[in-house]
Amino acid sequence: MTTPREPGSTGSTAFGAGDQPDASGGPGTEETVVPVGTAADEVVDESKVREEAADDSTGDQALADAGLPAEGEPGRRAPSRTSLAHRLYNGEAGLDVVGRRRFWFKVTAVVLALSALFMIVRGFNFGIEFAGGNSLRVPASSEQLAGIRQAAEDAGAQVSSVQVVGGNEVLLRTEALDPTAEDAVVTAVAQAAGVAESEVSPQAVSADWGGDVTNQALIALAVFLVAVVAFLAIRFRPTMAVAAIVALVHDIVVTAGVYALIGFEVTPSTVIGLLTILGFSLYDTVVVFDKVDENTKDLAKSARSTYGEAANLAVNQTLMRSINTSVIALLPVAGLLFVGAGLLGAGTLKDLALVLFIGLAAGTYSSIFLATPVLAELEERKPENIALRKRVLARRATEARTGGVRPAGPVASARRGGGATAARRSTAAVAERPDSLPGRPEADVVIESPSSVQRQTGTPRGGTTAPRPGQRPGSRPSGRKRR
């Protein structure tokens, strides 16, 4: 016989704080029947639920899932069952960028020193717009480039560049020429190209124009940097503004050093490209900083991880996104540089393509390996983060001594079969139920199937048939009265 339930009661049970099931999965010493839908069913320790959810999102478990080392646990490594490319794609790269920031600082210092050396030793090849000089346009083809250049040099001009523009014209740039020297160069170039002197278009460019362009670019750069510092300091924190400026300076110096090493002309297109890469680098840095800010929010109120660990986790969580964005941005620029300027000889594109290619690559490096490590270095010097690190290490030492056992949970928690992962999926608190349900009760009344109450073939008319389900034994079915 089954035991009847009281009205409004269900078979669910909840465990008190000291009545949790033991490690073997069996029930505790005392069980309490909790009616579903009542106030007792909704009792939940909200602070405990939030702490567990936060602990799983940025704490020890998240570091372990990403294969990142935790302070006090130097032996942790990324899982070796998958390749680096697979873990990069799934956001589980496990690169200890912040933990090894001293190494990245040394690499960055070497790169900056070499870039500065190139700028001092090689110098810049300023174009006619910045240094002043003369330019001549003459109808010709690419096969006549060498002859036109040689003719201009024989006439006494110091040629800075010669290139095909528009497909059927050659642009010759020289240093500043007086009127007599300019006439001699025009005559020599016309003879080399096989055209009349009237078809050669000479033009003198003053160095003042290049100075104006330079001044305007410097003003734009200053306004840009001030706006960046103000935005990051207000939206995030001042240390993030400092780290972003360090990354931007790195990008400028590296781009300028490689540009000086290769020796391309510095033109207005170069300045435009330089300002463009600063915007890209800042965009990528802000994306990483936003994730760092999310991981470190209210970090000092708990002891789930240090600031450096939370920042390192943010870098790994956004690493694949940064790589994808950079690759997509570099592909068309590489096409301009290597195909357009290199193979097709489109000289007007090479200065812009080179500065974009170098700047995008440098910006990707700085947003991952420089900006966040600098931020972590500045933040971990603060007293509150120093105290946080001590609390985290003390908690881990305690868990190491006790075997990592957590205290019993509240009366009703948001944890179900999936742990804190399920808690994040549902914010509703539910009463926990035992792992095993009671056995199926034995029924005291035999319930017959519909097939068993059908009329049997061959049964005589008026014979006795099985009672219908629910019919009292011995009673006649309802219908017309028997006469």
N, C-alpha and C positions, 0 to 999 in steps of 0.2 A: 504494500500500500504506500502511496506517496503521501508525504506530509503536506497538508494545505498551507498555502502562504497567507500571511496577513494582508489585508487590503492595502494597496499603495506600496508594498514592499517588493523588492527584487532580490535576485540571488547574488548581486555584486557585493564584494567586501572590500574594505580599505584597511590598511595597516597603520597602526600608530607609529610614533617615532621610534619606540623601542620594540616594535613588533614586526620588523622587517623579516622576510623569509631568510633562512640561513643560506650559506654558500652553496649547499647542495640543491637548492631550489625548492625545499620543502617549506611548509607554512611555519610561522612563528608560534609563539606560545599562546597568543590570544588573538582572536579575530572579532571584528565588529561589523555587523551588518549595517551598511550605509544605504538608505533609500536614495535611488537616483533622482535627481532633480531637486533635492532638498538643500538646505544651507550647508549641511555637513559634507555633501558631495562636492561642493565648490571650494572647500578650504584649501588654500595653496600658499606656500611661502614664496611670494613674488620675487623677493630679493635673491632667494636661493636659485630660482629658475633663471633669472637674468644673469646671475654669476656663472651658472653652469653653461648657459648659452654663450656668454662672452668668453668663457674659458676655452670652449671648444673652437671658437672662431679665430682667436688670436693667441691662444695659450700653448701649453705644452703639446696637446694633441695636434694642433695645426702645424706646429713646428716639426713634429714627428712625421706627419703625413707628407710634408714637403721635403723631408730629408734634411732639414736644417739643424745645425748644432745648437744646443742650449748651454748656457753657462753652467758649469758644474757637471756637464755630461759631454765631454769632448769626444767620446767614442761613437756618437751617432753619425751615421752617414746615410746618404740617399740610397734607396733600394736599388740593388744591382740587377733586378730581374728584367728591367726595361732599359732601353737605350736612352742616351742623352736627348736625342731628337724627339723621342716619344714623350719624355718627361717635360721637355720644353713646350711641346704642343699642348699638353694637358695642364700646364701651369705648375708642374711639380719638379722644377729644375733643381732646386736645392743648392743654388749658388750662394756661398757665404760672402756676399759682397761687403756688407757692413762689418762683419767680424774680421775680415782681412783688409780693412780700409787702409792700414798703413802701407800695405803692398801697392794698392791702387794710387795712393798719394805719391809714392816714389815713381811709379810709371808715369803719372801725369807730370811730375816735376821734370823728368828726363825729356818728355815730349815738348814741354814748354821751353826748356833750355835750348833744345835743338832748333825749335822754331825761331826763337829770338836770335840765335846765331846765324841762321839763314838770312834773316832780315838785315842784320848788321853787315855780314860779309857780302852777300849777293846784292842786297838792295832791291828796289822796285823799278820795274821798267814802265815808267809813267807814259801814258799815251799823249797824243797831241793835245787833247782837251785839258790836260793838267800841266804839261811842260811847255805848251805853245809850239808853233811850227807851221809848216805848210802842208797842204794836201792837194793832190792832183788826181782827177778822174779822167780816164781815157778809155775809149771803146777798144776792147781787146779780149782775148780768150785766155784760159788758164795755161795754154802752151806758151804764151808770150810773157809769162811772169818773170822768168829768169832774164830774158833779154831786156825788158823794161827796167828792171832793177839795176842791171849792169850799166845801162845807158845813163840812168840818173846818177849813179856813183861816178861814172867817168866825167860827168858834167860838173862834178864838185859838190854834190849833195850827199849828206849823211842820211841814208835811208833807215827809218825806224821799222817800217813794216810795209808789205805789199801783199794785197789779197784781192780775190775776185769777189765782187759784190753784184747782186742782181743777175748773175749768170752771164752777162756780156760786157761788164765793165771791170776795170782794174783800178783799185784805190791805192795810191802811193802816198805814204806819209814820210815827211822829212823833217829835219830840224829847221829852225827859223832861217829863211833866206831873204837876202835883200832883193830889190827889184831886178837888178842885173843878173844875179845868180838864178833868180826864178825864171827869167826869160830863157836862159841857157838850158835849164833843166826841161822846160816845156818843149823846146825845139828837139832836144835829144830824145825825149819820151815819145814825141809824135813820130819821129823817124823810126824808132824801134817798133812802134805799134803799126806803122804803115798808114797813118791817118794824117789829116791836115792839122796844123797847129791850132786852128779855131775850134777843133773838136776836143781839145784838152781843156779841162775846167780847173784852173788853179784856185786855191782858197787859202788865205792866211788866218790862222787861229791864234788869238792872244792867250797868254798864260793866265790872264785875269779871269777868263771864263772858267777855267779849271779851278781856280781859287774860289770862285763863287760856289761852284758845285761842291767843293770840299767843305766849305763853311756850312752850307745848307745840310749836307750829310751829317756833319758833326752835331749840329743843332737838333736834327731829327733823332740822332742816336741818344743825345742827352735827355730829350723829352721822353723817349722810349724807356730808358733806364729808370727815370724818376717814376714814371707811371707803373712800371713793373714792381719797383720796391714798394710803392704805396699800396698797390693791389694785394701783393702777397702778405705784407705786414698786417693789413686790415682783414683780409679774408682768412688767412691762416695764422702765421705768427712771424715776428721779425727775423728769427733765425732762418726761416725758410726763404725770406727775401735775400738774406746774405748768401745762403747756399746757391740760390738761383743766379745771383750776380757773379759768383765765382765761376759757375758753369758757363755763363755767357762770355766772360773774359777769356776763359779757356778756348771757347769756340772761335773767337775773333783772332787770338794769337796763333792758334794752330792753322787756321785758314790762311792768314797772312803769311806765315812762315812757309807753307807748302807753295803758295802762289809765288813767293819770292824765289824759291828753289827752282821751280819750273821755268820761270822767266817770262810768263805771259804778260801782255800789256795791261796796265791798270787803266780801265776806261770807266765811263759812267755806268755801264752795265755791270762792272765789277762791284761798284758801290751798291747798286740796287740788289744784286745777289747777296751781298753781305748782310744787308738789312733783312732780307727774306729769311736767311738761315737763322738769324737771331729769333725771329718769330716762331719758326719751327722748333728750335731747341727749347724755347720757353714753354711752348705748348706741351711738349713731351714731358718736361720737368714738372709742370703743374699737374699733369695726370698722375704721375707717381706720387707727388706730394699730397694730392687729394686722398689717395689710398693710405698713405702714411698717417694723415690726420684722422682717417676713419679707424685705423687700427690702434692708434694711441689715444683715442678719446676716453677720458675718465680712467686712464691707465694707472694713475697714482692712487686711485681708490681701491685697487685690488693688487694682488701680487701674482698675476698670471704670467707675466713676462717682463723683461726689461725693455727700455725704450729702443735700444739697438736691435733687439730681437724682433720687436714689432715692426720697426722700419725695414729690417731685412726681409721679413715676410711680405711686406707690401711691395718691395722691389721684385720679388719672385712671382707674386700674384699678377703683376703688370708686365712682366718680362716679355712674354710672348706677344702681347699687344704692342709693345714698343718695337719689337723685332719686325712684326708684320707691317706696322706703319712705316718704318724706315725702309724696308725692302720695296714696298709699293712706291714710296717717294723717290727712291734711288733709281728704279728701273727706267723711267722716262728720261731722267737726267743723264744716266749712263748712255742712253741712246743718243742724246744730243752731243755728248762729249766724244764718245768713241766712234759712233757711226757718222753723225753729222759733221763734226769737226775733223775726226781722224780719217775716215774713209772717203767721205764726200768732199772734204776740203772746204766746208762752210766756215770760214775764218771768223765771221762776225758772231758766231755762237760759242766759240771756244772759251772766251773769257767768262761769260755768264755760266756756261755749263761747268767749267772747272770750279768756280767758287761755290756753286750749289752742291756739287758732288762732294767736295771736301767738307763743306759746312754741315751737310746733312749727316755724314758719317761721324764727324766730330761731335755734333749735337746728340746723336744717339749714344755715343760713348759717355758723354758728360752727364746725361740725364740718368744713366744707370749706375755708372761706376764712380761718379764724382759728386753730383749734387746731394744724393741721399747720404753717402758717407760723411760729407761735410756737415750736413744737418745733424746726423747722429753724434758726431764729434762735439758739436756745439751744445746740443741738448743734454748729453750725458755729463756735462760739466756742471749742470744746475744742481743745487742741493736736493730738490725733491726727487730728481731722477737718480741721484746717488743713493738716497734713502730707499727708493724703490728697488734698486738693484740689490741692496742688502736684504730686503724682505724676500725678494724672489729666491735668492741663494739660500736663505734660511729655510724657506718653505721646502725647497727641493732637498735640502739636507735632511729635514725632518721626514719627508716622504721616503727618502732613501733608507733611513733607519727603520721606519715602520713598514716598509714594503709597499708603500704607495696606497695603503688602505684609506678610504674616505669614510668619514663618519656617516651614521645612518641618516636617511633623508627625512623630510617632513611627512605629515600625515597623508597628504595627497599631493603628489608632485606631477609635473608635466612630463616626466619620463615614462615612456612606455617601452615597448620592445626595442626601439631604436636608440635609446639613450638621448643625449642632448641633440642629436641630429633630428629626432622626431620632435623634440621640443621646439626647434626652430621652425619646423613645418607647421605646427599648430600651436596657437597661443592659449587654447582652452585647456583648463586643468580637468583631468578625469580621474576617477577613483581607480586605483590599481586592483586587478583581479588576480586570483591565484593562477599559477601556471597550468594546473590540471583541474578540469571540471569534474564534479561528482559523476558516478556511473549512471547509466540510463535506468530510470525507475521501472519497476515491473507493474504492468497494468493489471487490475483485478477484473476487468471486463474485456472479453475477447471482441475485438473490432473486426468485423468481416468486411471483405472487399466487395465492391459492387458485383463482381462476377459470381460471387458465392450466393447471392440472393436472387439470381436470375432463375427463371423457371426451367427445370430440368426436362430434357427431352424424354418423352415416354411417361411422364407423370400423369396418372389418370385425372380427369376433370373432377374438381371438387376434392382432390386429395390434399394431404397436409403438406405445406411448404414451409421453408425456413422463415422465421420472423424477419421482418424488415429491421434495418438498423435503428435502434432507439425505441422499438416497439416492446411493450411489456409482455413477458411470456404469458401465453394463455389467452390473450385478448384477441378479438377479431379485428381485421382491418376495417377501416371506416368505409362506408359506401351505402348501397341500398340495403334496407332491412330484409332479412330472409322471411318470406311469407310462410 
